[in-house]
Amino acid sequence: MSSVDKSKNKAQITKGKIKASLGKATRNDKLMADGQIDQLKGHVKQAGEKVKDAFKK
């Protein structure tokens, strides 16, 4: 996995965690859901990169 892709995915996961935390703190369901979606997207992208790396070897 390239380090650029890895850092972008980690940033998206972190952004999602922050959004979800803010949504929970402010009782904003939409913000919390958006944060969870961002986290999920980041995890899926990381998994895709790991699959690509497995086929390169």
C-alpha positions as YAML, in Angstrom:
chain: A
units: angstrom
residues:
- id: 1
  name: MET
  ca: [0.00, 0.00, 0.00]
- id: 2
  name: SER
  ca: [1.46, 3.34, -0.94]
- id: 3
  name: SER
  ca: [2.13, 5.65, 1.94]
- id: 4
  name: VAL
  ca: [0.11, 8.43, 0.29]
- id: 5
  name: ASP
  ca: [-3.00, 6.26, 0.00]
- id: 6
  name: LYS
  ca: [-2.51, 4.95, 3.52]
- id: 7
  name: SER
  ca: [-2.30, 8.45, 4.98]
- id: 8
  name: LYS
  ca: [-5.36, 9.62, 3.00]
- id: 9
  name: ASN
  ca: [-7.36, 6.67, 4.30]
- id: 10
  name: LYS
  ca: [-6.22, 7.28, 7.88]
- id: 11
  name: ALA
  ca: [-7.14, 10.96, 7.53]
- id: 12
  name: GLN
  ca: [-10.63, 10.03, 6.31]
- id: 13
  name: ILE
  ca: [-11.08, 7.64, 9.24]
- id: 14
  name: THR
  ca: [-9.92, 10.31, 11.69]
- id: 15
  name: LYS
  ca: [-12.20, 12.91, 10.10]
- id: 16
  name: GLY
  ca: [-15.08, 10.48, 10.48]
- id: 17
  name: LYS
  ca: [-14.28, 9.87, 14.14]
- id: 18
  name: ILE
  ca: [-14.25, 13.61, 14.81]
- id: 19
  name: LYS
  ca: [-17.55, 14.13, 12.99]
- id: 20
  name: ALA
  ca: [-19.17, 11.23, 14.83]
- id: 21
  name: SER
  ca: [-17.94, 12.53, 18.19]
- id: 22
  name: LEU
  ca: [-19.21, 16.03, 17.48]
- id: 23
  name: GLY
  ca: [-22.53, 14.63, 16.32]
- id: 24
  name: LYS
  ca: [-22.86, 12.59, 19.48]
- id: 25
  name: ALA
  ca: [-21.89, 15.53, 21.71]
- id: 26
  name: THR
  ca: [-24.35, 17.87, 20.02]
- id: 27
  name: ARG
  ca: [-27.02, 15.18, 19.55]
- id: 28
  name: ASN
  ca: [-26.92, 15.80, 15.81]
- id: 29
  name: ASP
  ca: [-27.88, 12.48, 14.24]
- id: 30
  name: LYS
  ca: [-26.97, 13.54, 10.69]
- id: 31
  name: LEU
  ca: [-23.46, 14.63, 11.67]
- id: 32
  name: MET
  ca: [-22.95, 11.42, 13.63]
- id: 33
  name: ALA
  ca: [-24.11, 9.32, 10.66]
- id: 34
  name: ASP
  ca: [-21.88, 11.26, 8.26]
- id: 35
  name: GLY
  ca: [-18.93, 10.57, 10.54]
- id: 36
  name: GLN
  ca: [-19.68, 6.87, 10.63]
- id: 37
  name: ILE
  ca: [-19.95, 6.82, 6.83]
- id: 38
  name: ASP
  ca: [-16.57, 8.56, 6.49]
- id: 39
  name: GLN
  ca: [-15.01, 6.00, 8.81]
- id: 40
  name: LEU
  ca: [-16.51, 3.14, 6.84]
- id: 41
  name: LYS
  ca: [-15.28, 4.58, 3.53]
- id: 42
  name: GLY
  ca: [-11.76, 4.90, 4.93]
- id: 43
  name: HIS
  ca: [-11.76, 1.31, 6.19]
- id: 44
  name: VAL
  ca: [-13.07, -0.01, 2.87]
- id: 45
  name: LYS
  ca: [-10.41, 1.88, 0.93]
- id: 46
  name: GLN
  ca: [-7.70, 0.50, 3.22]
- id: 47
  name: ALA
  ca: [-8.99, -3.02, 2.68]
- id: 48
  name: GLY
  ca: [-8.93, -2.47, -1.08]
- id: 49
  name: GLU
  ca: [-5.33, -1.30, -0.93]
- id: 50
  name: LYS
  ca: [-4.37, -4.37, 1.09]
- id: 51
  name: VAL
  ca: [-5.98, -6.62, -1.53]
- id: 52
  name: LYS
  ca: [-4.03, -4.84, -4.27]
- id: 53
  name: ASP
  ca: [-0.81, -5.35, -2.32]
- id: 54
  name: ALA
  ca: [-1.57, -9.05, -1.86]
- id: 55
  name: PHE
  ca: [-1.85, -9.53, -5.63]
- id: 56
  name: LYS
  ca: [1.38, -7.61, -6.30]
- id: 57
  name: LYS
  ca: [3.44, -10.12, -4.32]
...
